[in-house]
Amino acid sequence: MFKITEGDFKNQTYGDESYLSNWPMLYILENGKQAYIGESNHVKNRMSQHHSSVDKRIFDKVHFIYSSRFNQSVTFDYVKEILSGEVKSKKSFANYNLILMTDFTKFNNLMYQKEKEVGLVRMAAGYAWDWLSKNDKTVYDIEIQEIKKQWNHCTEGWVHSENAIDEVGCIHSIQGYDLNYAFIILGDEIGYDPDEKNIIIRAENYFDQNGKKTAEYEELKEYIQHIYYVLMTRGIRGTYLYVSDPNLRDYISRYVDVE
């Protein structure tokens, strides 16, 4: 969905300006005969630059074109920086929630609340728990703060299946799907070394049986980082995180809001 608004470039009045500092967007400067098309992650600053140049005498109107997909691309780049351990400074995003939660009960309850409000909300996790319920439907795979969950009962079509809201999806069941909100558990197979200041992985806590158990450390690390990148970029409106490893939790808390 695209949103298009119009502003008075000559007099520098753009209506509600709150989104101009946070949303990446396209803009069109025009005078009825000529047009200039540009893009920026900080359009308010870009407008000031244009207004300080010869463009002030040429153009009188500006049109801003925004799509949630534009905003997502910048958010997703930030997620990649966090997972690489190379993020330099905290960023915030208008109309997108990227939040770390430290209490799993509240995390779980909020997921159900969001599902009631907007629908298409799911919980997913890295493969830090064995899939015991695959062969025994009476057992639970994941237990955190006395809350018990099972992995996705199927992979194909799981997101839209009847019991998906009560289960935890893995990478194989959620890749390629968009959600309104994603609630992502980062398990004990991924952590953070505060001395070396880098992301680490623990192969002994990784339970995917798709051949990666025998991978070299760096190959497995890259694979697990990619899994979490995919999981953490499913939400169109936002992503909520619960992090098992305390050092990784502390690291991520520097760069996202905490509840």
C-alpha positions as CSV (number, residue, x, y, z in Angstrom):
1,M,0.0,0.0,0.0
2,F,1.4,3.4,-1.0
3,K,0.7,6.7,0.7
4,I,1.0,10.0,-1.3
5,T,1.0,13.4,0.3
6,E,1.6,16.9,-1.1
7,G,3.6,19.7,0.4
8,D,4.3,23.4,-0.4
9,F,8.0,23.3,-1.3
10,K,8.4,27.0,-1.9
11,N,7.1,27.9,1.6
12,Q,8.5,24.8,3.3
13,T,5.2,23.6,4.7
14,Y,4.7,19.8,4.5
15,G,1.7,19.1,6.7
16,D,2.4,16.4,9.4
17,E,6.2,16.4,9.4
18,S,6.7,13.6,12.0
19,Y,7.2,11.0,9.3
20,L,9.7,13.0,7.3
21,S,12.6,12.3,9.7
22,N,12.1,8.6,10.0
23,W,10.5,7.1,6.9
24,P,12.4,6.3,3.7
25,M,10.4,7.6,0.8
26,L,10.4,8.8,-2.7
27,Y,9.7,12.5,-3.4
28,I,8.9,14.5,-6.5
29,L,9.6,18.2,-6.8
30,E,7.7,19.9,-9.6
31,N,6.3,23.1,-11.1
32,G,3.8,21.8,-13.6
33,K,6.4,21.7,-16.3
34,Q,9.6,20.2,-14.8
35,A,10.0,17.5,-12.2
36,Y,12.8,16.1,-10.1
37,I,12.5,12.6,-8.5
38,G,14.6,11.7,-5.5
39,E,14.7,9.3,-2.5
40,S,15.9,9.7,1.0
41,N,15.8,8.1,4.5
42,H,15.6,11.6,6.1
43,V,13.4,13.6,3.7
44,K,13.1,16.7,6.0
45,N,16.9,17.3,5.8
46,R,16.8,16.6,2.1
47,M,14.1,19.2,1.6
48,S,16.3,21.8,3.4
49,Q,19.2,21.0,1.1
50,H,17.0,21.4,-2.0
51,H,15.5,24.7,-0.6
52,S,19.0,26.1,0.0
53,S,19.9,25.5,-3.7
54,V,18.7,26.8,-7.0
55,D,15.8,24.4,-6.7
56,K,14.0,27.0,-4.5
57,R,13.5,29.2,-7.6
58,I,12.5,26.3,-9.9
59,F,10.0,24.2,-8.0
60,D,6.9,25.0,-5.9
61,K,5.3,21.7,-5.0
62,V,6.6,18.4,-3.6
63,H,4.9,15.0,-3.4
64,F,6.0,12.4,-0.9
65,I,5.4,8.7,-1.8
66,Y,5.7,6.2,1.0
67,S,5.2,2.5,1.3
68,S,5.6,0.2,4.3
69,R,8.0,-1.8,2.1
70,F,10.3,1.2,1.9
71,N,10.4,1.4,5.7
72,Q,10.9,-2.3,6.0
73,S,14.0,-2.2,3.8
74,V,15.8,0.2,6.2
75,T,14.6,-1.7,9.3
76,F,15.9,-5.0,7.8
77,D,19.3,-3.5,7.1
78,Y,19.4,-2.5,10.8
79,V,18.4,-6.1,11.8
80,K,21.3,-7.4,9.7
81,E,23.7,-5.0,11.4
82,I,22.5,-6.2,14.9
83,L,22.9,-9.9,14.0
84,S,26.4,-9.3,12.5
85,G,27.5,-7.6,15.7
86,E,28.6,-4.5,13.8
87,V,25.8,-2.1,14.7
88,K,27.3,1.3,15.6
89,S,24.4,3.3,17.0
90,K,20.7,2.9,18.0
91,K,18.1,3.7,15.5
92,S,14.3,4.0,15.8
93,F,11.6,3.7,13.1
94,A,8.3,5.4,12.8
95,N,5.4,3.0,12.5
96,Y,7.5,0.0,13.1
97,N,8.0,-1.7,16.5
98,L,11.3,-3.4,17.1
99,I,11.2,-4.3,20.7
100,L,13.1,-6.6,23.1
101,M,11.0,-8.1,25.9
102,T,12.6,-9.6,29.0
103,D,9.6,-11.4,30.5
104,F,8.4,-14.4,28.4
105,T,5.0,-14.4,30.0
106,K,4.4,-10.8,28.9
107,F,5.9,-11.6,25.5
108,N,3.5,-14.6,25.1
109,N,0.4,-12.6,26.3
110,L,1.2,-9.7,24.0
111,M,1.3,-12.1,21.1
112,Y,-2.2,-13.2,21.8
113,Q,-3.3,-9.6,22.3
114,K,-1.9,-8.6,18.9
115,E,-3.5,-11.6,17.2
116,K,-6.9,-10.4,18.5
117,E,-6.3,-6.8,17.4
118,V,-4.9,-7.3,13.9
119,G,-4.5,-11.1,13.2
120,L,-1.7,-12.8,11.3
121,V,0.6,-12.8,14.4
122,R,2.9,-15.7,15.0
123,M,5.7,-16.8,17.3
124,A,8.9,-18.4,15.8
125,A,12.3,-19.4,17.0
126,G,15.7,-20.6,16.0
127,Y,16.3,-24.3,16.1
128,A,17.5,-24.4,19.8
129,W,15.1,-27.1,20.9
130,D,14.7,-30.6,19.6
131,W,11.4,-31.4,17.8
132,L,10.2,-34.1,20.2
133,S,6.5,-33.6,19.4
134,K,7.1,-34.6,15.8
135,N,6.8,-38.2,16.9
136,D,4.9,-37.7,20.2
137,K,2.0,-35.2,20.1
138,T,1.6,-35.3,23.9
139,V,5.0,-33.8,24.7
140,Y,6.2,-30.2,24.5
141,D,9.3,-29.0,22.8
142,I,9.9,-25.6,24.4
143,E,9.5,-24.5,27.9
144,I,10.4,-21.0,29.1
145,Q,9.3,-19.5,32.4
146,E,6.9,-22.5,32.9
147,I,5.2,-21.8,29.6
148,K,5.2,-24.8,27.4
149,K,5.0,-24.8,23.6
150,Q,5.2,-27.2,20.7
151,W,7.0,-26.7,17.4
152,N,4.8,-26.2,14.3
153,H,2.8,-29.4,13.7
154,C,3.4,-29.0,9.9
155,T,5.7,-26.9,7.7
156,E,3.7,-26.3,4.5
157,G,0.9,-23.9,5.2
158,W,1.6,-23.7,8.9
159,V,1.2,-19.9,9.2
160,H,-2.5,-20.1,8.2
161,S,-3.3,-23.4,10.0
162,E,-5.8,-23.6,12.8
163,N,-3.4,-24.0,15.8
164,A,-0.5,-22.0,14.6
165,I,-1.1,-19.2,17.1
166,D,-0.4,-21.7,20.0
167,E,2.7,-23.1,18.4
168,V,6.2,-21.9,17.6
169,G,7.2,-21.8,14.0
170,C,10.7,-22.8,12.7
171,I,12.5,-21.3,9.7
172,H,11.1,-24.0,7.4
173,S,7.5,-23.2,8.3
174,I,7.7,-19.4,8.1
175,Q,10.2,-18.5,5.4
176,G,8.5,-16.6,2.6
177,Y,5.5,-15.5,4.7
178,D,4.7,-12.0,5.8
179,L,3.1,-11.4,9.2
180,N,1.6,-8.3,10.8
181,Y,3.7,-8.9,13.9
182,A,6.4,-11.5,14.5
183,F,7.4,-12.7,18.0
184,I,10.8,-14.2,17.7
185,I,12.7,-16.3,20.3
186,L,16.4,-16.2,20.1
187,G,17.5,-19.5,21.6
188,D,20.7,-20.7,23.3
189,E,22.4,-21.7,20.1
190,I,23.2,-18.0,19.6
191,G,24.9,-15.7,22.0
192,Y,27.3,-12.8,22.5
193,D,30.9,-12.6,23.7
194,P,31.3,-9.3,25.6
195,D,35.0,-9.6,25.7
196,E,35.5,-10.3,22.0
197,K,32.5,-8.1,21.2
198,N,31.1,-10.5,18.6
199,I,28.2,-12.8,18.0
200,I,28.9,-16.5,18.9
201,I,27.0,-19.7,18.2
202,R,26.9,-23.0,20.2
203,A,26.6,-25.9,17.9
204,E,25.7,-28.2,20.8
205,N,22.4,-26.3,21.2
206,Y,21.5,-26.4,17.6
207,F,19.0,-29.1,16.6
208,D,18.3,-28.8,12.9
209,Q,18.9,-32.1,11.2
210,N,19.3,-30.7,7.7
211,G,23.0,-31.5,7.5
212,K,24.3,-28.4,9.2
213,K,25.3,-30.2,12.4
214,T,28.5,-31.2,10.6
215,A,29.3,-27.7,9.3
216,E,32.4,-25.9,10.2
217,Y,32.0,-23.2,12.9
218,E,32.0,-20.1,10.6
219,E,29.7,-21.8,8.1
220,L,27.2,-22.7,10.9
221,K,27.4,-19.3,12.4
222,E,26.6,-17.7,9.1
223,Y,23.7,-20.1,8.6
224,I,22.2,-19.4,12.0
225,Q,22.6,-15.6,11.6
226,H,20.7,-15.9,8.3
227,I,18.0,-17.9,10.0
228,Y,17.4,-15.2,12.5
229,Y,17.6,-12.5,9.8
230,V,14.7,-14.3,8.0
231,L,12.7,-14.7,11.2
232,M,13.3,-11.1,12.3
233,T,12.1,-9.7,9.0
234,R,8.7,-11.4,8.8
235,G,6.8,-8.7,10.5
236,I,5.4,-5.9,8.4
237,R,4.2,-3.8,11.4
238,G,6.8,-4.9,13.9
239,T,9.0,-7.5,15.6
240,Y,9.2,-8.5,19.2
241,L,12.2,-10.3,20.6
242,Y,12.8,-12.6,23.5
243,V,16.5,-13.5,23.9
244,S,17.6,-16.5,26.0
245,D,21.4,-15.7,26.2
246,P,21.9,-13.0,28.9
247,N,24.9,-11.5,27.1
248,L,23.1,-11.3,23.8
249,R,20.1,-9.8,25.6
250,D,22.3,-7.1,27.0
251,Y,23.9,-6.4,23.6
252,I,20.6,-6.2,21.8
253,S,19.1,-4.0,24.5
254,R,21.6,-1.2,23.6
255,Y,20.1,-1.0,20.1
256,V,16.4,-1.6,20.5
257,D,13.7,-0.5,22.9
258,V,13.1,-2.7,25.9
259,E,9.9,-3.6,27.6
